[in-house]
Amino acid sequence: MPLFPIAAEAALRELDAFDTIIDARSENEYAEDHLPGAVNWPTLNNAERHTIGTTYKQVNAFEAKKRGAALAARNISAHIEREVIAKPKDWKPLTYCWRGGKRSGSLSLILSEIGFRVTIIEGGYKAFRNALLEDIPRRVQGLDFRVICGTTGSGKTRLLQALAAAGAQVLDLEALANHRSSVLGAIPGQPQPTQKAFDTAVWDALRRLDPARPVYVESESKKVGNVAVPEALITAMRAAPCLNLVLPDEERVALLLEDYDHFVQNHEAFCERLDALTELRGKKLIEEWKAAVRAGRTADVVRELLLSHYDPVYRQSMGRNFTQFAQAPELRPRDRSLAAMQALAAQMLQK
């Protein structure tokens, strides 16, 4: 059976039509980013790819191709034994590698000779990524964003989660970025994705949204931790209608102590993160905050962080960047609890 090449732009539209998406690149390439839902069947693994690359440079291309072919054949055989034997005849895989198509082409050729209908992305991952980056602005353009604003600790993420649970459309950028979008926002044990992987995750979320329904999103800065929000998306968010979530200061402190319990339990980790504010707040104040944390007065430090650092910065940023923030109606849950946020979400969706 012949191979069926597909342009990257068409693959974007038809991604869900395939039974399996196969990334034939090495483990490291796959880890950096891959198509949504793709599985990794390396034609050459990390070590083998390095070895063949060295042979190519130090010996010649012919020797590298011979050795690479032997390794590829062995690996493809293992993939077939492990993954393909049980596949039905109408199984429809999509394959890709980096750009040239040699690694995915070798795998695809054998699969097609077995009798499967194999589609291969022309230009590989590189072409797909370029098409994806061009597609994000088009996806954003037709969406009706509603931006959940509110000072740090007001429960924006909790409200987003309650809205999602109630059936609303939600774009949770912090969840996609594995970060809570502040100096203290790194989540223990959950490294952030690469920029490429974040872009892919955002695109994958955008393509699943219905333009006929509102999309709730949290007011973010241009970066969520170490990853940047796509320019077209942040521009659309900043021009969208806003909703201002308001909680009393004591509720905000209590919420942050709950959400950042790892810092409450690990004083030194909290102190280490406070160092990032030294340039803005001065060494003397940071040392005072550290001493207070080590003395068990974490709540006092959190309150002071909110009132003297986060709140002024946030209000200034919102007024400067979100054009409709001044007209934002206030949302006032009865407290910080999940039940309160669920009640607020239900109220919002009834309107």
RAMORA-V70518 format. One record per residue. N is the residue number from 1. D_FIRST is the distance of its C-alpha to the first C-alpha in Angstrom with 1 decimal. Layout:
# RAMORA-V70518
((N;D_FIRST) (N;D_FIRST))
This chain:
# RAMORA-V70518
((1;0.0) (2;3.9) (3;6.8) (4;9.3) (5;12.8) (6;15.8) (7;19.4) (8;21.8) (9;23.9) (10;21.3) (11;20.3) (12;24.0) (13;24.0) (14;20.9) (15;21.3) (16;22.2) (17;19.1) (18;17.0) (19;17.6) (20;18.0) (21;18.8) (22;18.4) (23;20.8) (24;20.0) (25;23.5) (26;26.6) (27;28.9) (28;31.5) (29;29.2) (30;27.9) (31;31.5) (32;32.6) (33;30.3) (34;26.8) (35;25.0) (36;26.6) (37;25.4) (38;23.2) (39;23.0) (40;23.5) (41;21.3) (42;22.8) (43;20.9) (44;24.5) (45;27.4) (46;30.7) (47;32.4) (48;29.6) (49;28.9) (50;32.6) (51;32.7) (52;30.0) (53;31.6) (54;34.9) (55;33.6) (56;32.1) (57;35.6) (58;37.8) (59;36.1) (60;33.4) (61;29.8) (62;28.6) (63;30.1) (64;28.8) (65;25.2) (66;25.6) (67;27.2) (68;24.8) (69;21.8) (70;23.6) (71;24.4) (72;21.0) (73;19.4) (74;22.2) (75;21.8) (76;18.1) (77;18.8) (78;21.6) (79;19.6) (80;17.1) (81;20.2) (82;22.1) (83;19.8) (84;16.4) (85;17.6) (86;19.1) (87;16.3) (88;15.3) (89;11.9) (90;12.4) (91;13.2) (92;12.4) (93;13.4) (94;14.7) (95;15.4) (96;18.0) (97;20.6) (98;23.7) (99;23.0) (100;21.4) (101;18.0) (102;18.3) (103;18.7) (104;16.1) (105;13.7) (106;14.2) (107;13.7) (108;10.6) (109;8.9) (110;10.0) (111;9.0) (112;5.3) (113;6.0) (114;8.0) (115;5.7) (116;7.1) (117;6.9) (118;8.5) (119;11.2) (120;13.3) (121;16.9) (122;18.1) (123;21.3) (124;20.9) (125;23.9) (126;26.3) (127;25.0) (128;24.6) (129;28.2) (130;29.6) (131;28.1) (132;29.5) (133;32.9) (134;32.9) (135;32.0) (136;34.8) (137;37.6) (138;35.8) (139;35.5) (140;39.1) (141;40.5) (142;40.2) (143;41.5) (144;45.1) (145;46.3) (146;49.4) (147;50.6) (148;52.4) (149;55.2) (150;57.9) (151;59.7) (152;58.4) (153;58.8) (154;58.9) (155;55.9) (156;53.2) (157;50.4) (158;51.9) (159;52.1) (160;48.5) (161;47.5) (162;49.8) (163;48.4) (164;44.8) (165;46.0) (166;47.6) (167;44.4) (168;44.9) (169;42.3) (170;43.0) (171;41.6) (172;43.0) (173;42.7) (174;44.8) (175;42.5) (176;39.5) (177;41.5) (178;43.1) (179;46.5) (180;49.5) (181;50.2) (182;53.6) (183;55.3) (184;55.2) (185;51.7) (186;49.7) (187;48.5) (188;49.2) (189;46.2) (190;43.7) (191;42.8) (192;41.8) (193;38.2) (194;37.5) (195;37.9) (196;34.2) (197;33.6) (198;36.4) (199;35.1) (200;31.7) (201;33.6) (202;35.8) (203;32.9) (204;31.2) (205;34.6) (206;35.3) (207;32.0) (208;33.0) (209;36.5) (210;37.6) (211;39.5) (212;41.7) (213;43.3) (214;45.4) (215;44.0) (216;46.6) (217;46.5) (218;49.1) (219;51.0) (220;49.6) (221;50.5) (222;48.0) (223;47.1) (224;46.6) (225;47.6) (226;45.7) (227;42.9) (228;43.3) (229;42.6) (230;40.5) (231;43.0) (232;42.0) (233;42.3) (234;45.7) (235;47.0) (236;46.0) (237;47.6) (238;50.8) (239;51.2) (240;50.6) (241;53.3) (242;54.7) (243;56.1) (244;58.6) (245;58.6) (246;62.1) (247;63.4) (248;66.9) (249;67.1) (250;67.8) (251;64.8) (252;62.6) (253;64.1) (254;63.5) (255;59.9) (256;59.2) (257;60.8) (258;58.5) (259;55.3) (260;56.3) (261;57.7) (262;56.2) (263;58.7) (264;61.5) (265;60.9) (266;60.4) (267;63.1) (268;62.2) (269;58.7) (270;60.3) (271;62.8) (272;60.0) (273;58.3) (274;61.6) (275;61.8) (276;59.2) (277;61.9) (278;64.6) (279;64.3) (280;64.6) (281;67.2) (282;69.1) (283;69.5) (284;72.7) (285;71.2) (286;68.0) (287;70.3) (288;72.3) (289;69.1) (290;68.0) (291;71.4) (292;71.3) (293;67.9) (294;69.1) (295;72.2) (296;70.1) (297;70.5) (298;66.8) (299;67.3) (300;70.0) (301;67.7) (302;64.9) (303;67.3) (304;68.6) (305;65.1) (306;64.3) (307;67.5) (308;68.2) (309;64.7) (310;61.8) (311;63.5) (312;65.0) (313;61.7) (314;59.7) (315;62.1) (316;62.2) (317;58.5) (318;58.0) (319;60.7) (320;59.3) (321;55.5) (322;55.0) (323;56.6) (324;57.2) (325;58.5) (326;62.1) (327;61.5) (328;59.5) (329;60.9) (330;61.8) (331;60.1) (332;62.5) (333;61.3) (334;64.1) (335;63.1) (336;60.3) (337;59.0) (338;55.6) (339;57.4) (340;59.1) (341;55.8) (342;54.2) (343;57.2) (344;57.0) (345;53.3) (346;54.0) (347;56.8) (348;54.7) (349;52.0) (350;54.6) (351;55.8))
